[in-house]
Amino acid sequence: LPIVRAQSSPDYTPDAQFYKVEAILRPWRIQQVSSALLKMGIRGVTVSDVRGFGAQGGSPERQAGSEFSEDKFVAKVKMEIVVSKDQVEAVIDKISEVARTGEIGDGKIFLVPISDVIRVRTGERGELAERMTGGRTDMSTTTPPA
Ligand code: AKG
């Protein structure tokens, strides 16, 4: 399905070296989305089962006047991926392309600037901590992974 862009956001505000792409998606689309991300060299994805509702109040055919209530929550999966700035648009495009059915309930993507990344095992910070062995950086360079 084609992606319709009413507005693009090329000027990131605020500017950051890393961003978290937080996508609220249909549970049955998660496998396809994560495979597609893996194929493009993205490593490091966190998923959570969540429940929520959007503008339609959790119902694709919301009756006029019906109230938002707990029973309108719909099961979704929240997928969180932290990537460097140069990967953000590609990740957003891929998720949108694979997750989109065109029907109400496809979900949303939030972009969150990240101040720093710390790898617990080594104490590495920033670029070194964000980079994953076997990931996109290794695929695009001839330098063997450290
Ligand atoms: C919403 O509450 O805005 C929805 O999109 C409901 C439809 C759904 O998520 O299945």
Backbone and ligand atoms as CSV (ligand in chain L), in Angstrom:
chain,resi,resn,atom,element,x,y,z
A,1,LEU,N,N,0.843,-1.206,0.000
A,1,LEU,CA,C,0.000,0.000,0.000
A,1,LEU,C,C,0.877,1.255,0.000
A,2,PRO,N,N,0.502,2.252,-0.768
A,2,PRO,CA,C,1.304,3.476,-0.799
A,2,PRO,C,C,1.196,4.249,0.514
A,3,ILE,N,N,2.267,4.941,0.847
A,3,ILE,CA,C,2.263,5.752,2.060
A,3,ILE,C,C,1.894,7.188,1.700
A,4,VAL,N,N,0.886,7.688,2.353
A,4,VAL,CA,C,0.457,9.066,2.116
A,4,VAL,C,C,1.089,9.956,3.174
A,5,ARG,N,N,1.809,10.973,2.726
A,5,ARG,CA,C,2.425,11.897,3.686
A,5,ARG,C,C,1.768,13.261,3.593
A,6,ALA,N,N,0.957,13.584,4.582
A,6,ALA,CA,C,0.358,14.916,4.619
A,6,ALA,C,C,1.440,15.918,4.982
A,7,GLN,N,N,2.378,15.467,5.771
A,7,GLN,CA,C,3.423,16.321,6.307
A,7,GLN,C,C,4.631,15.447,6.584
A,8,SER,N,N,5.786,15.855,6.172
A,8,SER,CA,C,6.971,15.119,6.569
A,8,SER,C,C,7.699,15.949,7.619
A,9,SER,N,N,8.557,15.309,8.388
A,9,SER,CA,C,9.273,16.017,9.441
A,9,SER,C,C,10.775,15.912,9.228
A,10,PRO,N,N,11.304,16.601,8.228
A,10,PRO,CA,C,12.741,16.490,7.997
A,10,PRO,C,C,13.563,17.260,9.028
A,11,ASP,N,N,12.944,18.263,9.640
A,11,ASP,CA,C,13.667,19.046,10.642
A,11,ASP,C,C,13.312,18.523,12.023
A,12,TYR,N,N,14.213,17.700,12.559
A,12,TYR,CA,C,13.933,17.075,13.836
A,12,TYR,C,C,14.003,18.089,14.955
A,13,THR,N,N,12.960,18.083,15.788
A,13,THR,CA,C,12.904,18.993,16.920
A,13,THR,C,C,12.509,18.201,18.156
A,14,PRO,N,N,13.311,18.081,19.147
A,14,PRO,CA,C,14.677,18.572,19.188
A,14,PRO,C,C,15.640,17.627,18.462
A,15,ASP,N,N,16.773,18.160,18.115
A,15,ASP,CA,C,17.781,17.378,17.417
A,15,ASP,C,C,18.465,16.420,18.396
A,16,ALA,N,N,18.719,15.215,17.943
A,16,ALA,CA,C,19.402,14.241,18.795
A,16,ALA,C,C,20.224,13.304,17.917
A,17,GLN,N,N,21.165,12.627,18.533
A,17,GLN,CA,C,21.984,11.647,17.799
A,17,GLN,C,C,21.203,10.348,17.621
A,18,PHE,N,N,20.366,10.040,18.612
A,18,PHE,CA,C,19.559,8.809,18.583
A,18,PHE,C,C,18.091,9.136,18.789
A,19,TYR,N,N,17.254,8.295,18.206
A,19,TYR,CA,C,15.816,8.440,18.399
A,19,TYR,C,C,15.210,7.087,18.726
A,20,LYS,N,N,14.166,7.119,19.547
A,20,LYS,CA,C,13.380,5.909,19.751
A,20,LYS,C,C,12.174,5.979,18.829
A,21,VAL,N,N,12.029,4.966,18.005
A,21,VAL,CA,C,10.844,4.831,17.177
A,21,VAL,C,C,9.902,3.921,17.961
A,22,GLU,N,N,8.790,4.495,18.413
A,22,GLU,CA,C,7.835,3.738,19.233
A,22,GLU,C,C,6.567,3.543,18.411
A,23,ALA,N,N,6.309,2.299,18.058
A,23,ALA,CA,C,5.184,2.013,17.163
A,23,ALA,C,C,4.126,1.200,17.885
A,24,ILE,N,N,2.884,1.668,17.822
A,24,ILE,CA,C,1.747,0.928,18.373
A,24,ILE,C,C,1.075,0.251,17.185
A,25,LEU,N,N,1.118,-1.070,17.164
A,25,LEU,CA,C,0.730,-1.801,15.953
A,25,LEU,C,C,-0.226,-2.948,16.237
A,26,ARG,N,N,-0.803,-3.477,15.169
A,26,ARG,CA,C,-1.663,-4.655,15.292
A,26,ARG,C,C,-0.808,-5.865,15.660
A,27,PRO,N,N,-1.226,-6.619,16.688
A,27,PRO,CA,C,-0.427,-7.765,17.133
A,27,PRO,C,C,-0.093,-8.751,16.002
A,28,TRP,N,N,-1.041,-9.012,15.129
A,28,TRP,CA,C,-0.806,-10.017,14.079
A,28,TRP,C,C,0.090,-9.519,12.949
A,29,ARG,N,N,0.540,-8.263,13.035
A,29,ARG,CA,C,1.466,-7.741,12.019
A,29,ARG,C,C,2.913,-7.694,12.529
A,30,ILE,N,N,3.093,-7.978,13.819
A,30,ILE,CA,C,4.395,-7.799,14.454
A,30,ILE,C,C,5.486,-8.676,13.846
A,31,GLN,N,N,5.154,-9.914,13.559
A,31,GLN,CA,C,6.148,-10.839,12.994
A,31,GLN,C,C,6.692,-10.329,11.673
A,32,GLN,N,N,5.786,-9.869,10.807
A,32,GLN,CA,C,6.196,-9.327,9.506
A,32,GLN,C,C,7.060,-8.092,9.662
A,33,VAL,N,N,6.666,-7.238,10.601
A,33,VAL,CA,C,7.411,-5.992,10.816
A,33,VAL,C,C,8.819,-6.291,11.336
A,34,SER,N,N,8.924,-7.178,12.333
A,34,SER,CA,C,10.248,-7.457,12.885
A,34,SER,C,C,11.139,-8.172,11.877
A,35,SER,N,N,10.577,-9.049,11.046
A,35,SER,CA,C,11.378,-9.700,9.995
A,35,SER,C,C,11.913,-8.666,9.014
A,36,ALA,N,N,11.058,-7.729,8.638
A,36,ALA,CA,C,11.458,-6.693,7.685
A,36,ALA,C,C,12.578,-5.830,8.273
A,37,LEU,N,N,12.479,-5.519,9.559
A,37,LEU,CA,C,13.509,-4.702,10.212
A,37,LEU,C,C,14.827,-5.465,10.308
A,38,LEU,N,N,14.723,-6.745,10.634
A,38,LEU,CA,C,15.910,-7.605,10.725
A,38,LEU,C,C,16.610,-7.661,9.375
A,39,LYS,N,N,15.810,-7.787,8.309
A,39,LYS,CA,C,16.336,-7.861,6.949
A,39,LYS,C,C,17.096,-6.597,6.561
A,40,MET,N,N,16.663,-5.457,7.105
A,40,MET,CA,C,17.374,-4.223,6.769
A,40,MET,C,C,18.509,-3.914,7.745
A,41,GLY,N,N,18.822,-4.871,8.614
A,41,GLY,CA,C,19.986,-4.719,9.477
A,41,GLY,C,C,19.721,-4.100,10.824
A,42,ILE,N,N,18.444,-3.932,11.161
A,42,ILE,CA,C,18.093,-3.364,12.463
A,42,ILE,C,C,18.171,-4.456,13.517
A,43,ARG,N,N,18.953,-4.196,14.558
A,43,ARG,CA,C,19.070,-5.132,15.669
A,43,ARG,C,C,18.663,-4.408,16.936
A,44,GLY,N,N,17.939,-5.078,17.788
A,44,GLY,CA,C,17.565,-4.459,19.042
A,44,GLY,C,C,16.157,-3.900,18.985
A,45,VAL,N,N,15.200,-4.774,19.203
A,45,VAL,CA,C,13.793,-4.388,19.167
A,45,VAL,C,C,13.147,-4.868,20.457
A,46,THR,N,N,12.376,-4.002,21.093
A,46,THR,CA,C,11.648,-4.383,22.306
A,46,THR,C,C,10.161,-4.358,22.003
A,47,VAL,N,N,9.455,-5.416,22.387
A,47,VAL,CA,C,8.012,-5.418,22.179
A,47,VAL,C,C,7.276,-5.637,23.498
A,48,SER,N,N,6.123,-5.010,23.635
A,48,SER,CA,C,5.266,-5.181,24.805
A,48,SER,C,C,3.829,-5.344,24.347
A,49,ASP,N,N,3.113,-6.207,25.051
A,49,ASP,CA,C,1.672,-6.299,24.807
A,49,ASP,C,C,1.021,-5.143,25.537
A,50,VAL,N,N,0.257,-4.363,24.813
A,50,VAL,CA,C,-0.414,-3.219,25.429
A,50,VAL,C,C,-1.881,-3.204,25.005
A,51,ARG,N,N,-2.653,-2.358,25.663
A,51,ARG,CA,C,-4.045,-2.158,25.262
A,51,ARG,C,C,-4.305,-0.670,25.215
A,52,GLY,N,N,-5.089,-0.245,24.261
A,52,GLY,CA,C,-5.345,1.176,24.184
A,52,GLY,C,C,-6.454,1.526,23.217
A,53,PHE,N,N,-6.671,2.813,23.076
A,53,PHE,CA,C,-7.598,3.265,22.047
A,53,PHE,C,C,-7.124,4.590,21.493
A,54,GLY,N,N,-7.558,4.881,20.281
A,54,GLY,CA,C,-7.188,6.132,19.633
A,54,GLY,C,C,-8.396,7.027,19.461
A,55,ALA,N,N,-8.397,7.764,18.383
A,55,ALA,CA,C,-9.459,8.744,18.147
A,55,ALA,C,C,-10.832,8.098,18.014
A,56,GLN,N,N,-10.847,6.840,17.581
A,56,GLN,CA,C,-12.135,6.164,17.391
A,56,GLN,C,C,-12.648,5.525,18.675
A,57,GLY,N,N,-11.920,5.676,19.763
A,57,GLY,CA,C,-12.370,5.137,21.033
A,57,GLY,C,C,-12.363,3.620,21.081
A,58,GLY,N,N,-11.463,3.008,20.334
A,58,GLY,CA,C,-11.304,1.559,20.394
A,58,GLY,C,C,-12.277,0.805,19.518
A,59,SER,N,N,-13.123,1.504,18.822
A,59,SER,CA,C,-14.082,0.831,17.958
A,59,SER,C,C,-13.986,1.386,16.546
A,60,PRO,N,N,-13.878,0.511,15.539
A,60,PRO,CA,C,-13.793,1.003,14.176
A,60,PRO,C,C,-15.092,1.662,13.705
A,61,GLU,N,N,-16.182,1.334,14.371
A,61,GLU,CA,C,-17.471,1.948,14.010
A,61,GLU,C,C,-18.091,2.590,15.242
A,62,ARG,N,N,-17.380,3.560,15.765
A,62,ARG,CA,C,-17.837,4.207,16.991
A,62,ARG,C,C,-19.171,4.924,16.743
A,63,GLN,N,N,-20.133,4.615,17.622
A,63,GLN,CA,C,-21.440,5.265,17.526
A,63,GLN,C,C,-21.328,6.698,18.021
A,64,ALA,N,N,-21.978,7.609,17.359
A,64,ALA,CA,C,-21.978,8.996,17.811
A,64,ALA,C,C,-22.511,9.044,19.239
A,65,GLY,N,N,-21.797,9.742,20.104
A,65,GLY,CA,C,-22.253,9.893,21.478
A,65,GLY,C,C,-21.772,8.825,22.442
A,66,SER,N,N,-21.169,7.758,21.922
A,66,SER,CA,C,-20.696,6.723,22.851
A,66,SER,C,C,-19.469,7.228,23.600
A,67,GLU,N,N,-19.343,6.817,24.847
A,67,GLU,CA,C,-18.264,7.305,25.690
A,67,GLU,C,C,-17.049,6.396,25.608
A,68,PHE,N,N,-15.871,6.999,25.848
A,68,PHE,CA,C,-14.672,6.178,25.991
A,68,PHE,C,C,-14.816,5.399,27.285
A,69,SER,N,N,-14.526,4.122,27.257
A,69,SER,CA,C,-14.570,3.354,28.490
A,69,SER,C,C,-13.596,2.201,28.388
A,70,GLU,N,N,-13.337,1.582,29.530
A,70,GLU,CA,C,-12.352,0.507,29.592
A,70,GLU,C,C,-12.597,-0.601,28.589
A,71,ASP,N,N,-13.860,-0.919,28.344
A,71,ASP,CA,C,-14.129,-2.043,27.454
A,71,ASP,C,C,-13.853,-1.719,25.980
A,72,LYS,N,N,-13.438,-0.470,25.720
A,72,LYS,CA,C,-13.097,-0.092,24.349
A,72,LYS,C,C,-11.613,-0.306,24.044
A,73,PHE,N,N,-10.852,-0.691,25.068
A,73,PHE,CA,C,-9.425,-0.923,24.826
A,73,PHE,C,C,-9.243,-2.089,23.866
A,74,VAL,N,N,-8.326,-1.883,22.947
A,74,VAL,CA,C,-8.046,-2.913,21.943
A,74,VAL,C,C,-6.611,-3.403,22.142
A,75,ALA,N,N,-6.387,-4.704,21.996
A,75,ALA,CA,C,-5.040,-5.264,22.150
A,75,ALA,C,C,-4.131,-4.797,21.020
A,76,LYS,N,N,-2.976,-4.269,21.394
A,76,LYS,CA,C,-1.973,-3.823,20.418
A,76,LYS,C,C,-0.611,-4.294,20.892
A,77,VAL,N,N,0.385,-4.143,20.044
A,77,VAL,CA,C,1.759,-4.385,20.477
A,77,VAL,C,C,2.531,-3.088,20.326
A,78,LYS,N,N,3.293,-2.755,21.365
A,78,LYS,CA,C,4.176,-1.588,21.290
A,78,LYS,C,C,5.571,-2.087,20.954
A,79,MET,N,N,6.093,-1.553,19.853
A,79,MET,CA,C,7.427,-1.948,19.417
A,79,MET,C,C,8.349,-0.748,19.581
A,80,GLU,N,N,9.457,-0.928,20.266
A,80,GLU,CA,C,10.386,0.173,20.510
A,80,GLU,C,C,11.755,-0.151,19.931
A,81,ILE,N,N,12.252,0.765,19.123
A,81,ILE,CA,C,13.537,0.574,18.455
A,81,ILE,C,C,14.334,1.858,18.591
A,82,VAL,N,N,15.535,1.765,19.149
A,82,VAL,CA,C,16.398,2.949,19.239
A,82,VAL,C,C,17.427,2.875,18.119
A,83,VAL,N,N,17.438,3.912,17.301
A,83,VAL,CA,C,18.361,3.941,16.161
A,83,VAL,C,C,19.040,5.307,16.082
A,84,SER,N,N,20.138,5.340,15.327
A,84,SER,CA,C,20.783,6.632,15.115
A,84,SER,C,C,19.976,7.433,14.103
A,85,LYS,N,N,20.195,8.731,14.101
A,85,LYS,CA,C,19.387,9.662,13.315
A,85,LYS,C,C,19.290,9.287,11.833
A,86,ASP,N,N,20.411,8.801,11.281
A,86,ASP,CA,C,20.415,8.492,9.848
A,86,ASP,C,C,19.571,7.265,9.493
A,87,GLN,N,N,19.120,6.515,10.500
A,87,GLN,CA,C,18.306,5.326,10.237
A,87,GLN,C,C,16.813,5.565,10.447
A,88,VAL,N,N,16.490,6.700,11.065
A,88,VAL,CA,C,15.121,6.950,11.501
A,88,VAL,C,C,14.103,6.860,10.361
A,89,GLU,N,N,14.340,7.581,9.284
A,89,GLU,CA,C,13.345,7.630,8.203
A,89,GLU,C,C,13.136,6.269,7.555
A,90,ALA,N,N,14.225,5.519,7.393
A,90,ALA,CA,C,14.121,4.179,6.791
A,90,ALA,C,C,13.297,3.245,7.672
A,91,VAL,N,N,13.497,3.354,8.985
A,91,VAL,CA,C,12.758,2.502,9.922
A,91,VAL,C,C,11.269,2.878,9.927
A,92,ILE,N,N,10.988,4.168,9.953
A,92,ILE,CA,C,9.600,4.632,9.924
A,92,ILE,C,C,8.914,4.178,8.628
A,93,ASP,N,N,9.598,4.330,7.514
A,93,ASP,CA,C,9.036,3.916,6.218
A,93,ASP,C,C,8.739,2.425,6.192
A,94,LYS,N,N,9.687,1.634,6.703
A,94,LYS,CA,C,9.516,0.175,6.671
A,94,LYS,C,C,8.345,-0.260,7.547
A,95,ILE,N,N,8.288,0.283,8.762
A,95,ILE,CA,C,7.195,-0.081,9.666
A,95,ILE,C,C,5.852,0.309,9.042
A,96,SER,N,N,5.777,1.537,8.524
A,96,SER,CA,C,4.522,2.011,7.934
A,96,SER,C,C,4.087,1.121,6.781
A,97,GLU,N,N,5.043,0.781,5.933
A,97,GLU,CA,C,4.762,-0.024,4.747
A,97,GLU,C,C,4.252,-1.423,5.123
A,98,VAL,N,N,4.920,-2.051,6.073
A,98,VAL,CA,C,4.576,-3.440,6.407
A,98,VAL,C,C,3.351,-3.528,7.328
A,99,ALA,N,N,3.179,-2.530,8.205
A,99,ALA,CA,C,2.094,-2.604,9.189
A,99,ALA,C,C,0.755,-2.109,8.639
A,100,ARG,N,N,0.795,-1.433,7.521
A,100,ARG,CA,C,-0.399,-0.758,7.018
A,100,ARG,C,C,-1.373,-1.693,6.305
A,101,THR,N,N,-2.641,-1.656,6.753
A,101,THR,CA,C,-3.704,-2.368,6.030
A,101,THR,C,C,-4.616,-1.354,5.338
A,102,GLY,N,N,-4.597,-0.122,5.830
A,102,GLY,CA,C,-5.468,0.919,5.295
A,102,GLY,C,C,-6.762,1.048,6.075
A,103,GLU,N,N,-6.951,0.134,7.040
A,103,GLU,CA,C,-8.168,0.165,7.862
A,103,GLU,C,C,-7.892,0.890,9.176
A,104,ILE,N,N,-8.947,1.372,9.809
A,104,ILE,CA,C,-8.836,1.985,11.134
A,104,ILE,C,C,-8.240,0.962,12.100
A,105,GLY,N,N,-7.261,1.414,12.896
A,105,GLY,CA,C,-6.637,0.511,13.856
A,105,GLY,C,C,-5.231,0.094,13.470
A,106,ASP,N,N,-4.707,0.632,12.371
A,106,ASP,CA,C,-3.342,0.307,11.952
A,106,ASP,C,C,-2.300,0.779,12.961
A,107,GLY,N,N,-2.653,1.789,13.755
A,107,GLY,CA,C,-1.754,2.231,14.816
A,107,GLY,C,C,-1.060,3.544,14.539
A,108,LYS,N,N,-0.035,3.820,15.339
A,108,LYS,CA,C,0.695,5.079,15.237
A,108,LYS,C,C,2.165,4.879,15.557
A,109,ILE,N,N,2.965,5.802,15.085
A,109,ILE,CA,C,4.399,5.772,15.377
A,109,ILE,C,C,4.771,7.087,16.046
A,110,PHE,N,N,5.468,6.973,17.161
A,110,PHE,CA,C,5.956,8.156,17.872
A,110,PHE,C,C,7.476,8.202,17.780
A,111,LEU,N,N,8.001,9.398,17.591
A,111,LEU,CA,C,9.440,9.570,17.495
A,111,LEU,C,C,9.917,10.322,18.729
A,112,VAL,N,N,10.839,9.714,19.464
A,112,VAL,CA,C,11.304,10.271,20.735
A,112,VAL,C,C,12.810,10.485,20.685
A,113,PRO,N,N,13.291,11.717,20.898
A,113,PRO,CA,C,14.735,11.921,20.945
A,113,PRO,C,C,15.338,11.237,22.169
A,114,ILE,N,N,16.493,10.618,21.964
A,114,ILE,CA,C,17.169,9.894,23.046
A,114,ILE,C,C,18.484,10.606,23.360
A,115,SER,N,N,18.738,10.868,24.657
A,115,SER,CA,C,19.937,11.611,25.048
A,115,SER,C,C,21.204,10.787,24.953
A,116,ASP,N,N,21.100,9.507,25.323
A,116,ASP,CA,C,22.301,8.678,25.322
A,116,ASP,C,C,21.897,7.213,25.378
A,117,VAL,N,N,22.832,6.354,25.010
A,117,VAL,CA,C,22.632,4.911,25.090
A,117,VAL,C,C,23.817,4.342,25.864
A,118,ILE,N,N,23.560,3.500,26.830
A,118,ILE,CA,C,24.621,2.892,27.637
A,118,ILE,C,C,24.485,1.377,27.566
A,119,ARG,N,N,25.552,0.698,27.134
A,119,ARG,CA,C,25.520,-0.762,27.142
A,119,ARG,C,C,25.947,-1.225,28.527
A,120,VAL,N,N,25.081,-1.953,29.215
A,120,VAL,CA,C,25.310,-2.345,30.604
A,120,VAL,C,C,26.570,-3.205,30.737
A,121,ARG,N,N,26.752,-4.146,29.808
A,121,ARG,CA,C,27.877,-5.086,29.911
A,121,ARG,C,C,29.241,-4.402,29.895
A,122,THR,N,N,29.389,-3.396,29.039
A,122,THR,CA,C,30.712,-2.803,28.832
A,122,THR,C,C,30.847,-1.378,29.346
A,123,GLY,N,N,29.733,-0.743,29.597
A,123,GLY,CA,C,29.770,0.661,29.993
A,123,GLY,C,C,29.932,1.605,28.818
A,124,GLU,N,N,29.963,1.056,27.594
A,124,GLU,CA,C,30.081,1.904,26.412
A,124,GLU,C,C,28.884,2.837,26.338
A,125,ARG,N,N,29.136,4.010,25.778
A,125,ARG,CA,C,28.059,4.991,25.628
A,125,ARG,C,C,27.980,5.473,24.192
A,126,GLY,N,N,26.870,6.122,23.879
A,126,GLY,CA,C,26.693,6.737,22.568
A,126,GLY,C,C,26.731,5.736,21.416
A,127,GLU,N,N,27.415,6.138,20.352
A,127,GLU,CA,C,27.489,5.333,19.122
A,127,GLU,C,C,27.923,3.893,19.373
A,128,LEU,N,N,28.938,3.714,20.212
A,128,LEU,CA,C,29.458,2.364,20.500
A,128,LEU,C,C,28.406,1.499,21.175
A,129,ALA,N,N,27.595,2.101,22.012
A,129,ALA,CA,C,26.579,1.348,22.743
A,129,ALA,C,C,25.373,1.043,21.869
A,130,GLU,N,N,25.062,1.944,20.946
A,130,GLU,CA,C,23.899,1.757,20.085
A,130,GLU,C,C,24.156,0.696,19.038
A,131,ARG,N,N,25.392,0.660,18.551
A,131,ARG,CA,C,25.752,-0.275,17.489
A,131,ARG,C,C,25.695,-1.718,17.972
A,132,MET,N,N,25.111,-2.564,17.117
A,132,MET,CA,C,25.016,-3.980,17.468
A,132,MET,C,C,25.846,-4.787,16.491
A,133,THR,N,N,26.599,-5.719,16.993
A,133,THR,CA,C,27.365,-6.601,16.123
A,133,THR,C,C,26.423,-7.312,15.164
A,134,GLY,N,N,26.780,-7.315,13.890
A,134,GLY,CA,C,25.932,-7.961,12.897
A,134,GLY,C,C,24.826,-7.052,12.411
A,135,GLY,N,N,24.804,-5.838,12.913
A,135,GLY,CA,C,23.752,-4.907,12.536
A,135,GLY,C,C,24.089,-4.100,11.303
A,136,ARG,N,N,23.315,-3.062,11.108
A,136,ARG,CA,C,23.411,-2.249,9.906
A,136,ARG,C,C,24.815,-1.672,9.669
A,137,THR,N,N,25.457,-1.209,10.742
A,137,THR,CA,C,26.793,-0.623,10.597
A,137,THR,C,C,27.778,-1.649,10.056
A,138,ASP,N,N,27.707,-2.878,10.581
A,138,ASP,CA,C,28.608,-3.927,10.123
A,138,ASP,C,C,28.299,-4.339,8.687
A,139,MET,N,N,27.040,-4.276,8.313
A,139,MET,CA,C,26.647,-4.669,6.967
A,139,MET,C,C,27.145,-3.664,5.935
A,140,SER,N,N,27.310,-2.412,6.353
A,140,SER,CA,C,27.664,-1.360,5.402
A,140,SER,C,C,29.149,-1.014,5.421
A,141,THR,N,N,29.923,-1.688,6.247
A,141,THR,CA,C,31.367,-1.439,6.268
A,141,THR,C,C,32.121,-2.755,6.128
A,142,THR,N,N,33.402,-2.661,5.812
A,142,THR,CA,C,34.207,-3.871,5.683
A,142,THR,C,C,34.963,-4.156,6.976
A,143,THR,N,N,34.855,-3.226,7.924
A,143,THR,CA,C,35.534,-3.400,9.208
A,143,THR,C,C,34.885,-4.547,9.980
A,144,PRO,N,N,35.671,-5.536,10.414
A,144,PRO,CA,C,35.067,-6.623,11.183
A,144,PRO,C,C,34.558,-6.110,12.526
A,145,PRO,N,N,33.476,-6.702,13.041
A,145,PRO,CA,C,32.935,-6.253,14.331
A,145,PRO,C,C,33.950,-6.437,15.449
A,146,ALA,N,N,33.989,-5.488,16.377
A,146,ALA,CA,C,34.935,-5.550,17.495
A,146,ALA,C,C,34.603,-6.710,18.418
L,1,AKG,C1,C,-9.078,3.784,17.768
L,1,AKG,O1,O,-9.518,3.608,18.887
L,1,AKG,O2,O,-8.711,4.882,17.359
L,1,AKG,C2,C,-8.952,2.652,16.833
L,1,AKG,O3,O,-8.194,2.730,15.912
L,1,AKG,C3,C,-9.832,1.484,17.072
L,1,AKG,C4,C,-9.658,0.384,16.082
L,1,AKG,C5,C,-8.643,-0.630,16.475
L,1,AKG,O4,O,-7.610,-0.255,17.007
L,1,AKG,O5,O,-8.846,-1.814,16.235
